[in-house]
Each structure stands twice: as structure tokens, then as C-alpha cells.
Amino acid sequence: MLNIILFGPPGAGKGTQAIKLSERFELIHISTGDLLRAEVKAETELGKAAKQLMDKGILVNDEIVTGMIDSKINQNLIAKGFIFDGFPRTIIQAESLDTLLSKYNLSITLTLALAVDEEELYKRISLRGKVSGRIDDQDRNTFLKRMQVYNTETTPLKKYYDTKGILTTINGIGEIEDIFNSLCNKIQKNS
């Protein structure tokens, strides 16, 4: 089974590439945002718990998110594999994911890190904000706060996965198709 983590800062193109990769390699795309929305809509127990927190403006805790991922994996045990889009975001989440996967005798095959410089990230996010009308995506201070959180909480995952020998960094600047082809080449070499 091919299990991939797609990793990178806000605006690196994780969502776009994860969808393309899931189609190409017939993987189940696991995006925590999508999972949260689906669980809330389906009014599952996890969804109800998540909705209570979100309605209060509180971030959904790791236990609930991991429970949703567990449910998604359990429903797709005959899949060719999974691609994790933007999860894990912290060392604690990475350790939790490792424990969860081991429950199913699975592990992460490859972690692909999209490398994009800050100016390019800001250009992408602010353009996305203009297109979508999201004011928060157009605000440079909000972007800088997101980057600070990313650098503090998520960047340590590079060392975590590099130590396991499963981290590959890909240049995330360029045409979507060129980046996609680079990702595909790395996956094919490692599967």
C-alpha cells in the first residue's frame, strides 16, 4: 500500500497536487478540512463534537481529527493507499498518525515536501484571496502569522521524516504540471 504525506507551507499547492496525485495513483485523498466538513454534515458523533468546538471558535483537537482519519482509513482498507494533505501539522500529530497506521499494519511510504519561498507563497495566497474574496488571504500580517505558526509547529516535521529516511523535497515553484510530474517521478522511484 502506498501512503504519502504531502507537506508544505500555506499556498505551496498541497491541495491542488494531492487531488491530482490521488487520481493518478488511485489513492484515497485525506484532507482534514474535507473530513471535518463531511463529518459535520453527516452528523456523526465526531462531527457533532467538532461542530460544538467550531461553533465556539475553538480549533478541533487532535483526538477528534485523528478519530476522523481513523474512520476514513477503516472505511477504505482495500484502497491502493492514502495521500495525507496538510496532515500531520505537528510532531504530536505525526506520532499519532504513526500509531494509528500501525493499528492497520500500515506506515508512511514517502513524505513529499513542497519547497516554495515566502514571496511566492504570499503572491499565491493573496491572488487566491482576490479570486475568492477572502479578506484574510489578502492581508500580509495574517499571512506572516500563518508562516510563523508553520515555521514553529510544522517545519520540525522535516527532521522527523528525514530521520526516518522518507522525506523528499520537491521544488514547488513553476507550472502545476511540471511540479506534478516531479512528484510523480519521486513516487514511482519510491514505490
Secondary structure as the mmCIF struct_conf table of DSSP 4:
data_model
#
loop_
_struct_conf.conf_type_id
_struct_conf.id
_struct_conf.beg_label_comp_id
_struct_conf.beg_label_asym_id
_struct_conf.beg_label_seq_id
_struct_conf.end_label_comp_id
_struct_conf.end_label_asym_id
_struct_conf.end_label_seq_id
STRN STRN1 LEU A 2 PHE A 7
TURN_TY1_P TURN_TY1_P1 PRO A 10 GLY A 11
BEND BEND1 ALA A 12 GLY A 13
HELX_RH_AL_P HELX_RH_AL_P1 LYS A 14 PHE A 25
TURN_TY1_P TURN_TY1_P2 GLU A 26 GLU A 26
HELX_LH_PP_P HELX_LH_PP_P1 LEU A 27 LEU A 27
STRN STRN2 ILE A 28 SER A 31
HELX_RH_AL_P HELX_RH_AL_P2 THR A 32 ALA A 42
TURN_TY1_P TURN_TY1_P3 GLU A 43 GLU A 43
HELX_RH_AL_P HELX_RH_AL_P3 GLU A 45 ASP A 55
TURN_TY1_P TURN_TY1_P4 LYS A 56 GLY A 57
HELX_LH_PP_P HELX_LH_PP_P2 ILE A 58 ASN A 61
HELX_RH_AL_P HELX_RH_AL_P4 ASP A 62 GLN A 75
TURN_TY1_P TURN_TY1_P5 ASN A 76 ILE A 78
BEND BEND2 ALA A 79 LYS A 80
STRN STRN3 GLY A 81 ASP A 85
BEND BEND3 GLY A 86 GLY A 86
BEND BEND4 THR A 90 THR A 90
HELX_RH_AL_P HELX_RH_AL_P5 ILE A 91 LYS A 103
TURN_TY1_P TURN_TY1_P6 TYR A 104 ASN A 105
STRN STRN4 LEU A 110 ALA A 115
HELX_RH_AL_P HELX_RH_AL_P6 GLU A 118 SER A 132
TURN_TY1_P TURN_TY1_P7 GLY A 133 GLY A 133
HELX_RH_AL_P HELX_RH_AL_P7 ILE A 135 GLN A 138
HELX_RH_AL_P HELX_RH_AL_P8 ARG A 140 VAL A 149
HELX_RH_PI_P HELX_RH_PI_P1 TYR A 150 THR A 154
TURN_TY1_P TURN_TY1_P8 THR A 155 THR A 155
HELX_RH_AL_P HELX_RH_AL_P9 PRO A 156 THR A 163
TURN_TY1_P TURN_TY1_P9 LYS A 164 GLY A 165
STRN STRN5 LEU A 167 ASN A 171
BEND BEND5 GLY A 174 GLY A 174
HELX_RH_AL_P HELX_RH_AL_P10 ILE A 176 ASN A 190
#
